[in-house]
Amino acid sequence: MHQFVLTLAARDTKGIVYAVSGLLYQAGCNIIDSQQFGDLAGADATGYFFMRVHFEAPDHLAGPGQLETLFEHARQQFGMALHFHAQAARARLMLMVSQHGHCLNDLLYRWKSGQLPVDIPAIVSNHETYRDLVEGYGIPFHHLPLPPGSSAEAKQAQERRVLAIAEAERIDLVVLARYMQILSPALCEAWRGRAINIHHSFLPSFKGAKPYYQAHARGVKLIGATAHYVTADLDEGPILEQDVERVDHTLSAEDFTAVGRDIECVVLARAVRWHVEHRVLLNGHKTVVFR
């Protein structure tokens, strides 16, 4: 038996669950887990229905293409955005980092220890800071510098090299593990829904440089981090995960930063795992995350 994950989105209407489960049953499949959500409540409801099904398929349905053929009529009938993902296929990640390496180090440890079942064929940085760390894991390190004051042409050339690496390595997901460069709208569009950023604050508060120092100056009692998909609207992409930690007046700004970095690592790791496990579906400017 081969295991797959089916994800779908469609305008909410009667009969979708019946059609999906019926087709899987008739094909000899076994449903292991099924989750669903209809976005119908509230003024900002999109009216869409979302579903994630983890199932086993017999040998004659060994590939996503055969399953898509099986579901073609239902796809057209309900106007489904439908995708099948083979469980055995490991996502290929490219990590990007600048000069804060805590998220990079955390993801590499989770990958090496088998906690994050992905392949990481490339790491890109605009600094040399973490070359030794990366090469110690046996992963190619690509140093693509972008000095302060670089021209628009230099930035475009650097991004073309980044994109070429991603295409050559057949990258499924780009992870900005504290990569402190703003991506161009063209690159954001090329990676739409396939690039995750970790923002070092609980959005939408305290944007910009040194958010923990801003938070400390305001005497906040909660600090956090936000993982979101990259879009051309800076730090406003659909949010995958957030978390917070309680702090108080006894902690310094440096203490805030240390606590915040721990949260960033956890939040980013969760977001990456949920994406590669096909648990995240886009719902306009929001996400549906089946945990």
Backbone hydrogen bonds in HBPLUS format (Angstrom, degrees):
<---DONOR---> <-ACCEPTOR-->    atom                        ^
c    i                          cat <-CA-CA->   ^        H-A-AA   ^      H-
h    n   atom  resd res      DA  || num        DHA   H-A  angle D-A-AA Bond
n    s   type  num  typ     dist DA aas  dist angle  dist       angle   num
A0002-HIS N   A0057-ALA O   2.87 MM  55  5.14 164.6  1.89 151.5 155.1     1
A0057-ALA N   A0002-HIS O   2.63 MM  55  5.14 155.4  1.69 149.1 158.1     2
A0087-GLN N   A0003-GLN O   2.94 MM  84  5.48 171.4  1.94 138.2 139.9     3
A0004-PHE N   A0055-PHE O   2.88 MM  51  5.57 161.4  1.92 162.5 168.6     4
A0055-PHE N   A0004-PHE O   2.98 MM  51  5.57 162.6  2.01 152.9 158.6     5
A0005-VAL N   A0085-HIS O   2.82 MM  80  5.08 146.5  1.93 140.9 152.1     6
A0085-HIS N   A0005-VAL O   2.85 MM  80  5.08 147.6  1.95 142.0 152.5     7
A0006-LEU N   A0053-VAL O   2.76 MM  47  5.00 164.7  1.78 149.1 153.6     8
A0053-VAL N   A0006-LEU O   2.82 MM  47  5.00 158.1  1.86 144.7 152.2     9
A0007-THR N   A0083-HIS O   2.94 MM  76  5.36 162.0  1.98 152.7 158.7    10
A0083-HIS N   A0007-THR O   2.92 MM  76  5.36 153.4  1.99 162.3 166.3    11
A0008-LEU N   A0051-MET O   3.00 MM  43  5.35 148.7  2.10 151.5 155.0    12
A0051-MET N   A0008-LEU O   3.08 MM  43  5.35 149.9  2.18 148.7 149.5    13
A0009-ALA N   A0081-ALA O   3.03 MM  72  5.18 139.4  2.20 131.7 144.0    14
A0081-ALA N   A0009-ALA O   2.81 MM  72  5.18 162.4  1.84 156.4 162.6    15
A0010-ALA N   A0049-PHE O   3.01 MM  39  5.35 149.5  2.11 146.2 154.7    16
A0049-PHE N   A0010-ALA O   2.66 MM  39  5.35 168.3  1.67 168.6 172.6    17
A0012-ASP N   A0047-GLY O   2.94 MM  35  5.90 177.3  1.94 150.9 151.2    18
A0019-ALA N   A0015-GLY O   2.92 MM   4  5.98 157.4  1.97 144.3 150.4    19
A0020-VAL N   A0016-ILE O   2.94 MM   4  6.18 165.9  1.96 157.6 160.8    20
A0021-SER N   A0017-VAL O   2.94 MM   4  6.03 173.0  1.95 155.7 157.4    21
A0022-GLY N   A0018-TYR O   2.87 MM   4  5.79 150.7  1.96 140.6 149.9    22
A0023-LEU N   A0019-ALA O   3.00 MM   4  6.10 160.7  2.04 146.8 151.1    23
A0024-LEU N   A0020-VAL O   3.09 MM   4  6.32 163.3  2.12 152.2 156.8    24
A0025-TYR N   A0021-SER O   2.96 MM   4  6.08 156.8  2.01 144.2 150.9    25
A0026-GLN N   A0022-GLY O   2.93 MM   4  6.10 167.2  1.95 152.1 155.5    26
A0027-ALA N   A0023-LEU O   3.07 MM   4  6.19 140.7  2.23 140.2 150.0    27
A0029-CYS N   A0024-LEU O   2.86 MM   5  5.10 158.6  1.90 163.9 156.6    28
A0028-GLY N   A0025-TYR O   3.00 MM   3  5.24 161.6  2.04 110.2 115.5    29
A0030-ASN N   A0056-GLU O   2.88 MM  26  5.04 152.3  1.96 136.7 145.8    30
A0056-GLU N   A0030-ASN O   2.78 MM  26  5.04 159.5  1.82 144.4 150.2    31
A0032-ILE N   A0054-HIS O   2.73 MM  22  5.46 154.7  1.79 146.2 154.2    32
A0033-ASP N   A0054-HIS O   3.11 MM  21  5.08 157.9  2.17 140.3 141.9    33
A0054-HIS N   A0033-ASP O   2.79 MM  21  5.08 165.3  1.81 153.4 158.5    34
A0035-GLN N   A0052-ARG O   2.89 MM  17  5.30 160.2  1.93 154.4 161.0    35
A0052-ARG N   A0035-GLN O   2.90 MM  17  5.30 161.1  1.94 149.7 152.9    36
A0037-PHE N   A0050-PHE O   2.88 MM  13  5.19 150.3  1.97 145.7 148.1    37
A0050-PHE N   A0037-PHE O   2.74 MM  13  5.19 160.5  1.78 154.8 161.8    38
A0040-LEU N   A0038-GLY O   3.09 MM   2  5.68 122.8  2.43 107.7  91.9    39
A0039-ASP N   A0048-TYR O   2.84 MM   9  5.48 166.3  1.86 171.9 169.6    40
A0047-GLY N   A0039-ASP O   2.83 MM   8  5.28 144.7  1.96 166.9 166.4    41
A0045-ALA N   A0042-GLY O   3.24 MM   3  5.40 162.8  2.27 112.3 112.8    42
A0061-LEU N   A0058-PRO O   2.97 MM   3  5.70 163.5  2.00 123.3 128.8    43
A0067-LEU N   A0063-GLY O   3.41 MM   4  6.77 156.4  2.47 148.4 154.9    44
A0068-GLU N   A0064-PRO O   2.87 MM   4  6.12 153.3  1.94 153.3 160.9    45
A0069-THR N   A0065-GLY O   3.10 MM   4  6.36 150.8  2.19 142.4 149.7    46
A0070-LEU N   A0066-GLN O   3.10 MM   4  6.37 153.1  2.17 141.1 148.2    47
A0071-PHE N   A0067-LEU O   3.08 MM   4  6.36 142.6  2.23 144.3 153.7    48
A0072-GLU N   A0069-THR O   3.26 MM   3  5.13 165.0  2.29 103.3 107.7    49
A0075-ARG N   A0071-PHE O   2.82 MM   4  5.97 157.0  1.87 161.0 168.8    50
A0076-GLN N   A0072-GLU O   3.09 MM   4  6.35 160.0  2.13 150.0 153.7    51
A0077-GLN N   A0073-HIS O   2.88 MM   4  6.07 159.4  1.93 150.8 157.6    52
A0078-PHE N   A0074-ALA O   3.02 MM   4  6.10 163.0  2.05 152.6 154.5    53
A0079-GLY N   A0075-ARG O   2.87 MM   4  5.54 115.2  2.30 134.5 149.4    54
A0080-MET N   A0075-ARG O   2.99 MM   5  4.83 147.6  2.10 133.4 140.8    55
A0089-ALA N   A0086-ALA O   3.13 MM   3  5.53 153.4  2.21 109.5 117.2    56
A0119-ASP N   A0091-ALA O   2.90 MM  28  6.20 164.2  1.93 163.9 166.2    57
A0172-ASP N   A0092-ARG O   2.76 MM  80  5.16 153.8  1.82 139.4 148.5    58
A0173-LEU N   A0092-ARG O   3.20 MM  81  6.48 157.5  2.25 152.1 153.1    59
A0093-LEU N   A0119-ASP O   2.77 MM  26  6.11 168.7  1.78 166.3 167.7    60
A0094-MET N   A0173-LEU O   3.02 MM  79  6.48 152.4  2.10 154.5 161.4    61
A0175-VAL N   A0094-MET O   2.92 MM  81  6.25 163.2  1.95 154.2 158.3    62
A0095-LEU N   A0122-ALA O   3.34 MM  27  6.83 147.4  2.46 149.7 150.4    63
A0124-VAL N   A0095-LEU O   2.87 MM  29  6.31 159.5  1.91 160.5 165.7    64
A0096-MET N   A0175-VAL O   2.89 MM  79  6.15 153.8  1.96 165.1 161.9    65
A0177-ALA N   A0096-MET O   2.79 MM  81  5.71 132.6  2.02 151.6 166.3    66
A0097-VAL N   A0124-VAL O   3.05 MM  27  6.56 150.5  2.14 155.4 164.6    67
A0098-SER N   A0178-ARG O   3.20 MM  80  6.29 134.0  2.42 129.2 126.8    68
A0105-ASN N   A0101-GLY O   2.85 MM   4  5.94 170.5  1.86 157.7 160.4    69
A0106-ASP N   A0102-HIS O   3.02 MM   4  6.13 156.0  2.08 142.1 148.7    70
A0107-LEU N   A0103-CYS O   2.97 MM   4  6.15 166.8  1.98 152.6 155.4    71
A0108-LEU N   A0104-LEU O   2.95 MM   4  6.14 162.2  1.98 155.6 160.9    72
A0109-TYR N   A0105-ASN O   2.99 MM   4  6.17 156.1  2.05 145.6 151.9    73
A0110-ARG N   A0106-ASP O   2.98 MM   4  6.24 164.9  2.00 151.9 156.0    74
A0111-TRP N   A0107-LEU O   2.88 MM   4  6.06 155.2  1.94 147.2 154.3    75
A0112-LYS N   A0108-LEU O   2.85 MM   4  6.01 169.7  1.86 152.1 155.1    76
A0113-SER N   A0109-TYR O   2.90 MM   4  5.96 155.8  1.96 151.9 158.1    77
A0115-GLN N   A0110-ARG O   2.80 MM   5  4.88 128.2  2.07 156.0 161.2    78
A0116-LEU N   A0110-ARG O   3.05 MM   6  5.37 137.7  2.24 123.9 118.5    79
A0114-GLY N   A0111-TRP O   3.14 MM   3  5.30 160.0  2.18 106.2 111.9    80
A0118-VAL N   A0116-LEU O   2.82 MM   2  5.83 128.1  2.09 115.9  99.8    81
A0123-ILE N   A0140-PRO O   3.13 MM  17  6.42 143.8  2.27 160.4 170.8    82
A0142-HIS N   A0123-ILE O   2.81 MM  19  6.09 169.5  1.83 166.8 169.7    83
A0125-SER N   A0142-HIS O   2.99 MM  17  6.33 157.8  2.04 163.7 162.2    84
A0144-LEU N   A0125-SER O   2.81 MM  19  6.01 161.8  1.85 158.2 163.2    85
A0131-ARG N   A0128-GLU O   3.12 MM   3  5.53 170.4  2.13 126.9 125.9    86
A0134-VAL N   A0130-TYR O   3.00 MM   4  6.16 171.4  2.01 156.3 158.5    87
A0135-GLU N   A0131-ARG O   2.85 MM   4  6.00 175.6  1.85 164.3 165.7    88
A0136-GLY N   A0132-ASP O   2.92 MM   4  5.89 136.3  2.11 138.5 149.5    89
A0137-TYR N   A0134-VAL O   2.95 MM   3  5.38 147.1  2.06 108.0 117.8    90
A0139-ILE N   A0134-VAL O   3.46 MM   5  5.87 170.6  2.47 138.2 137.5    91
A0138-GLY N   A0135-GLU O   2.95 MM   3  4.78 154.8  2.01  98.4 106.2    92
A0150-SER N   A0147-PRO O   3.08 MM   3  5.65 134.4  2.30 146.0 143.6    93
A0155-LYS N   A0151-SER O   3.05 MM   4  6.39 156.4  2.11 149.7 155.8    94
A0156-GLN N   A0152-ALA O   2.97 MM   4  6.18 156.6  2.02 145.9 152.3    95
A0157-ALA N   A0153-GLU O   2.96 MM   4  6.17 154.1  2.03 144.4 151.5    96
A0158-GLN N   A0154-ALA O   2.95 MM   4  6.18 155.1  2.01 145.7 152.5    97
A0159-GLU N   A0155-LYS O   2.94 MM   4  6.17 158.8  1.99 149.2 154.8    98
A0160-ARG N   A0156-GLN O   2.95 MM   4  6.19 146.1  2.07 142.9 152.1    99
A0161-ARG N   A0157-ALA O   3.19 MM   4  6.47 148.3  2.30 142.3 149.7   100
A0162-VAL N   A0158-GLN O   2.99 MM   4  6.36 152.7  2.07 146.0 154.1   101
A0163-LEU N   A0159-GLU O   2.86 MM   4  6.06 165.0  1.88 152.0 155.3   102
A0164-ALA N   A0160-ARG O   2.93 MM   4  6.06 149.3  2.02 139.1 147.8   103
A0165-ILE N   A0161-ARG O   3.05 MM   4  6.29 153.3  2.12 146.2 152.1   104
A0166-ALA N   A0162-VAL O   3.08 MM   4  6.39 162.7  2.11 150.8 155.3   105
A0167-GLU N   A0163-LEU O   2.94 MM   4  6.17 155.9  2.00 149.0 155.3   106
A0168-ALA N   A0164-ALA O   2.87 MM   4  6.00 161.7  1.91 147.7 153.2   107
A0169-GLU N   A0165-ILE O   2.96 MM   4  6.07 151.5  2.04 150.1 157.1   108
A0171-ILE N   A0166-ALA O   2.99 MM   5  5.14 172.2  2.00 155.9 157.5   109
A0170-ARG N   A0167-GLU O   3.18 MM   3  5.02 160.1  2.22 100.1 105.7   110
A0174-VAL N   A0194-ARG O   2.81 MM  20  6.20 164.8  1.84 153.8 158.3   111
A0196-ILE N   A0174-VAL O   2.87 MM  22  6.37 154.2  1.93 161.7 167.3   112
A0176-LEU N   A0196-ILE O   2.79 MM  20  6.05 170.7  1.79 169.8 172.4   113
A0188-CYS N   A0184-SER O   2.94 MM   4  6.24 161.5  1.98 157.7 163.7   114
A0189-GLU N   A0185-PRO O   2.96 MM   4  6.12 152.0  2.04 144.7 151.6   115
A0190-ALA N   A0186-ALA O   3.01 MM   4  6.24 152.9  2.08 141.8 149.4   116
A0191-TRP N   A0187-LEU O   3.07 MM   4  6.26 143.0  2.21 145.2 153.9   117
A0192-ARG N   A0189-GLU O   3.24 MM   3  4.93 166.0  2.26 105.7 105.3   118
A0194-ARG N   A0191-TRP O   2.74 MM   3  5.02 159.1  1.78 140.4 138.7   119
A0230-VAL N   A0195-ALA O   2.90 MM  35  5.55 156.1  1.95 145.7 148.1   120
A0197-ASN N   A0228-HIS O   2.82 MM  31  5.51 169.7  1.83 165.8 167.9   121
A0228-HIS N   A0197-ASN O   2.97 MM  31  5.51 156.0  2.03 152.7 160.2   122
A0199-HIS N   A0226-THR O   2.70 MM  27  5.13 177.0  1.70 161.4 162.4   123
A0226-THR N   A0199-HIS O   3.13 MM  27  5.13 163.9  2.16 144.1 148.9   124
A0205-SER N   A0202-PHE O   3.27 MM   3  6.11 147.4  2.38 134.4 129.2   125
A0213-TYR N   A0210-LYS O   3.16 MM   3  5.40 128.7  2.43 102.5 115.0   126
A0214-GLN N   A0210-LYS O   3.15 MM   4  6.55 153.1  2.23 148.0 155.9   127
A0215-ALA N   A0211-PRO O   2.80 MM   4  6.07 156.5  1.86 148.0 154.8   128
A0216-HIS N   A0212-TYR O   2.86 MM   4  6.01 152.1  1.94 138.6 146.3   129
A0217-ALA N   A0213-TYR O   2.96 MM   4  6.11 159.6  2.01 145.3 150.4   130
A0218-ARG N   A0214-GLN O   3.11 MM   4  6.37 136.1  2.31 140.1 151.4   131
A0218-ARG N   A0215-ALA O   3.18 MM   3  5.15 130.1  2.45  93.2 106.3   132
A0220-VAL N   A0215-ALA O   3.20 MM   5  5.59 175.2  2.20 151.1 152.4   133
A0219-GLY N   A0216-HIS O   3.05 MM   3  5.04 155.3  2.12 101.6 109.4   134
A0247-VAL N   A0221-LYS O   2.96 MM  26  5.04 161.2  2.00 124.2 129.7   135
A0223-ILE N   A0245-GLU O   3.08 MM  22  5.56 161.9  2.12 151.2 155.4   136
A0245-GLU N   A0223-ILE O   2.76 MM  22  5.56 146.7  1.87 158.7 169.8   137
A0225-ALA N   A0243-ASP O   3.09 MM  18  5.85 145.7  2.21 153.7 161.9   138
A0243-ASP N   A0225-ALA O   3.30 MM  18  5.85 149.6  2.39 150.7 156.2   139
A0227-ALA N   A0241-GLU O   2.88 MM  14  5.29 173.3  1.88 162.1 163.5   140
A0240-LEU N   A0227-ALA O   2.81 MM  13  5.64 161.8  1.85 145.9 152.1   141
A0241-GLU N   A0227-ALA O   3.36 MM  14  5.29 163.0  2.39 136.5 139.5   142
A0229-TYR N   A0238-PRO O   2.87 MM   9  5.44 160.5  1.90 155.9 157.8   143
A0236-GLU N   A0233-ASP O   3.08 MM   3  5.54 147.9  2.18 145.4 137.8   144
A0251-LEU N   A0248-ASP O   3.29 MM   3  6.10 171.1  2.30 123.1 125.7   145
A0255-ASP N   A0252-SER O   3.07 MM   3  4.98 117.8  2.47  91.9 107.1   146
A0256-PHE N   A0252-SER O   2.94 MM   4  6.32 155.2  2.00 148.8 155.6   147
A0257-THR N   A0253-ALA O   2.99 MM   4  6.27 154.4  2.06 143.9 150.3   148
A0258-ALA N   A0254-GLU O   3.00 MM   4  6.32 154.5  2.07 146.1 152.4   149
A0259-VAL N   A0255-ASP O   2.96 MM   4  6.24 166.0  1.98 157.6 160.6   150
A0260-GLY N   A0256-PHE O   2.81 MM   4  5.99 161.1  1.85 151.4 157.7   151
A0261-ARG N   A0257-THR O   2.88 MM   4  6.10 152.3  1.96 148.4 154.9   152
A0262-ASP N   A0258-ALA O   3.26 MM   4  6.54 153.4  2.34 143.8 149.8   153
A0263-ILE N   A0259-VAL O   3.14 MM   4  6.52 157.3  2.19 149.6 155.7   154
A0264-GLU N   A0260-GLY O   2.90 MM   4  6.17 159.1  1.95 152.2 158.2   155
A0265-CYS N   A0261-ARG O   3.12 MM   4  6.37 160.2  2.16 148.1 151.6   156
A0266-VAL N   A0262-ASP O   3.25 MM   4  6.57 164.3  2.28 150.6 153.7   157
A0267-VAL N   A0263-ILE O   2.89 MM   4  6.05 173.7  1.89 164.4 166.2   158
A0268-LEU N   A0264-GLU O   2.92 MM   4  5.97 167.9  1.93 153.4 157.1   159
A0269-ALA N   A0265-CYS O   3.04 MM   4  6.09 161.2  2.07 145.3 151.0   160
A0270-ARG N   A0266-VAL O   3.01 MM   4  6.21 158.8  2.06 149.7 155.2   161
A0271-ALA N   A0267-VAL O   3.03 MM   4  6.25 166.5  2.05 150.2 153.9   162
A0272-VAL N   A0268-LEU O   2.93 MM   4  6.13 164.7  1.95 156.0 159.6   163
A0273-ARG N   A0269-ALA O   2.98 MM   4  6.11 166.1  2.00 148.0 152.3   164
A0274-TRP N   A0270-ARG O   2.89 MM   4  6.10 170.2  1.90 159.6 162.0   165
A0275-HIS N   A0271-ALA O   2.98 MM   4  6.14 152.8  2.06 145.1 152.7   166
A0276-VAL N   A0272-VAL O   2.99 MM   4  6.24 172.3  2.00 159.5 160.4   167
A0277-GLU N   A0273-ARG O   2.95 MM   4  6.06 136.0  2.15 146.4 158.5   168
A0279-ARG N   A0274-TRP O   2.87 MM   5  5.12 165.8  1.89 166.9 164.1   169
A0278-HIS N   A0275-HIS O   2.95 MM   3  5.12 157.2  2.00 110.6 114.8   170
A0290-PHE N   A0279-ARG O   2.79 MM  11  4.94 158.8  1.83 149.3 150.8   171
A0281-LEU N   A0288-VAL O   2.86 MM   7  5.13 160.8  1.90 150.0 156.6   172
A0288-VAL N   A0281-LEU O   2.78 MM   7  5.13 158.3  1.83 154.1 161.5   173
A0283-ASN N   A0286-LYS O   2.83 MM   3  4.97 169.9  1.84 138.7 135.2   174
A0286-LYS N   A0283-ASN O   3.03 MM   3  4.97 158.7  2.08 116.8 119.7   175
